[in-house]
Amino acid sequence: QVQLVESGGGLVQAGDSLRLSCAANGRAIYDMGWFRQAPGKEREIVAAISWSGDRLYYSDSVKGRSTISRDNAKNTVYLQMNSLKPEDTAVYYCAAYGGYGSREEPREYRYWGQGTQVTVSS
């Protein structure tokens, strides 16, 4: 069983930056993803990273403004978000990939954190 704990969310103004962290309680042997879910919307992929860190994915909505990274020695995955926009407001979740399908699909992820709220005011 892998437990994931996100941190780093908060209330910021448009144009600000945040760095989200996701700490795992076990060995970092999973590909990992960051997702977000806004009220009334489906959960969507934001970014993903392979266990070795050599393969990255970004959704079009954050590409060029965000960077996913990981430190396997600390069992931690990060999401640096810059130039935040009000439409980035959502609960952000990290998840450990455990499926065989697309890493963009939430159903392919086996373990989830509890989420951290990001609110961007205009």
One Martini backbone bead per residue (centre of mass of N, CA, C, O) as a GRO file, in nm:
protein
  122
    1GLN     BB    1   0.094   0.038   0.025
    2VAL     BB    2   0.040   0.368  -0.088
    3GLN     BB    3   0.119   0.687   0.041
    4LEU     BB    4  -0.013   1.016  -0.029
    5VAL     BB    5   0.119   1.361   0.016
    6GLU     BB    6   0.007   1.673  -0.016
    7SER     BB    7   0.156   2.002  -0.089
    8GLY     BB    8   0.139   2.376  -0.145
    9GLY     BB    9  -0.110   2.501  -0.135
   10GLY     BB   10  -0.331   2.791  -0.218
   11LEU     BB   11  -0.354   3.145  -0.210
   12VAL     BB   12  -0.343   3.330  -0.514
   13GLN     BB   13  -0.231   3.523  -0.769
   14ALA     BB   14  -0.218   3.622  -1.063
   15GLY     BB   15   0.115   3.515  -1.168
   16ASP     BB   16   0.191   3.324  -0.975
   17SER     BB   17   0.355   3.078  -0.767
   18LEU     BB   18   0.385   2.713  -0.730
   19ARG     BB   19   0.474   2.430  -0.512
   20LEU     BB   20   0.417   2.101  -0.536
   21SER     BB   21   0.387   1.817  -0.316
   22CYS     BB   22   0.474   1.451  -0.310
   23ALA     BB   23   0.459   1.211  -0.061
   24ALA     BB   24   0.600   0.895  -0.008
   25ASN     BB   25   0.608   0.579   0.189
   26GLY     BB   26   0.783   0.464  -0.049
   27ARG     BB   27   0.902   0.347  -0.309
   28ALA     BB   28   0.991   0.506  -0.625
   29ILE     BB   29   0.836   0.291  -0.871
   30TYR     BB   30   0.652   0.504  -0.999
   31ASP     BB   31   0.460   0.643  -1.192
   32MET     BB   32   0.353   0.990  -1.211
   33GLY     BB   33   0.074   1.211  -1.121
   34TRP     BB   34  -0.106   1.508  -1.203
   35PHE     BB   35  -0.412   1.635  -1.086
   36ARG     BB   36  -0.741   1.792  -1.149
   37GLN     BB   37  -1.034   1.947  -0.972
   38ALA     BB   38  -1.310   2.111  -1.048
   39PRO     BB   39  -1.601   2.232  -1.003
   40GLY     BB   40  -1.802   2.028  -1.207
   41LYS     BB   41  -1.552   1.857  -1.291
   42GLU     BB   42  -1.329   1.664  -1.420
   43ARG     BB   43  -1.068   1.479  -1.393
   44GLU     BB   44  -0.731   1.595  -1.477
   45ILE     BB   45  -0.454   1.609  -1.639
   46VAL     BB   46  -0.130   1.770  -1.603
   47ALA     BB   47   0.106   1.558  -1.514
   48ALA     BB   48   0.393   1.343  -1.597
   49ILE     BB   49   0.619   1.078  -1.461
   50SER     BB   50   0.863   0.883  -1.458
   51TRP     BB   51   1.057   0.704  -1.244
   52SER     BB   52   1.329   0.828  -1.384
   53GLY     BB   53   1.248   1.120  -1.534
   54ASP     BB   54   1.260   1.091  -1.872
   55ARG     BB   55   0.940   1.115  -1.876
   56LEU     BB   56   0.713   1.360  -2.004
   57TYR     BB   57   0.396   1.527  -1.920
   58TYR     BB   58   0.164   1.771  -2.069
   59SER     BB   59  -0.078   1.970  -2.068
   60ASP     BB   60  -0.195   2.231  -2.249
   61SER     BB   61  -0.279   2.410  -1.995
   62VAL     BB   62   0.050   2.396  -1.874
   63LYS     BB   63   0.228   2.432  -2.095
   64GLY     BB   64   0.513   2.636  -2.010
   65ARG     BB   65   0.426   2.668  -1.676
   66SER     BB   66   0.528   2.373  -1.605
   67THR     BB   67   0.697   2.143  -1.362
   68ILE     BB   68   0.803   1.815  -1.346
   69SER     BB   69   0.933   1.629  -1.062
   70ARG     BB   70   1.195   1.421  -0.896
   71ASP     BB   71   1.290   1.257  -0.573
   72ASN     BB   72   1.377   0.940  -0.491
   73ALA     BB   73   1.528   0.982  -0.219
   74LYS     BB   74   1.243   1.135  -0.111
   75ASN     BB   75   0.976   1.042  -0.233
   76THR     BB   76   0.929   1.294  -0.446
   77VAL     BB   77   0.691   1.508  -0.604
   78TYR     BB   78   0.670   1.779  -0.841
   79LEU     BB   79   0.489   2.106  -0.897
   80GLN     BB   80   0.560   2.366  -1.103
   81MET     BB   81   0.382   2.681  -1.098
   82ASN     BB   82   0.327   2.931  -1.337
   83SER     BB   83   0.138   3.175  -1.425
   84LEU     BB   84  -0.123   3.191  -1.282
   85LYS     BB   85  -0.470   3.110  -1.313
   86PRO     BB   86  -0.796   3.098  -1.241
   87GLU     BB   87  -0.827   2.817  -1.409
   88ASP     BB   88  -0.635   2.662  -1.189
   89THR     BB   89  -0.858   2.615  -1.008
   90ALA     BB   90  -0.812   2.346  -0.768
   91VAL     BB   91  -0.776   2.018  -0.700
   92TYR     BB   92  -0.473   1.855  -0.621
   93TYR     BB   93  -0.337   1.544  -0.745
   94CYS     BB   94  -0.168   1.260  -0.664
   95ALA     BB   95  -0.034   0.969  -0.853
   96ALA     BB   96  -0.005   0.616  -0.901
   97TYR     BB   97   0.088   0.417  -1.142
   98GLY     BB   98  -0.095   0.084  -1.238
   99GLY     BB   99  -0.128   0.039  -1.535
  100TYR     BB  100  -0.169  -0.005  -1.915
  101GLY     BB  101  -0.243   0.270  -1.999
  102SER     BB  102  -0.310   0.578  -2.005
  103ARG     BB  103  -0.164   0.854  -1.829
  104GLU     BB  104  -0.437   1.036  -1.862
  105GLU     BB  105  -0.591   0.823  -1.689
  106PRO     BB  106  -0.723   0.783  -1.380
  107ARG     BB  107  -0.785   0.464  -1.390
  108GLU     BB  108  -0.457   0.396  -1.406
  109TYR     BB  109  -0.453   0.469  -1.103
  110ARG     BB  110  -0.392   0.339  -0.778
  111TYR     BB  111  -0.285   0.595  -0.617
  112TRP     BB  112  -0.397   0.849  -0.375
  113GLY     BB  113  -0.438   1.147  -0.269
  114GLN     BB  114  -0.618   1.409  -0.096
  115GLY     BB  115  -0.526   1.683  -0.166
  116THR     BB  116  -0.482   2.029  -0.295
  117GLN     BB  117  -0.555   2.359  -0.274
  118VAL     BB  118  -0.607   2.582  -0.557
  119THR     BB  119  -0.616   2.946  -0.556
  120VAL     BB  120  -0.696   3.191  -0.811
  121SER     BB  121  -0.682   3.526  -0.827
  122SER     BB  122  -0.768   3.824  -1.021
   0.00000   0.00000   0.00000
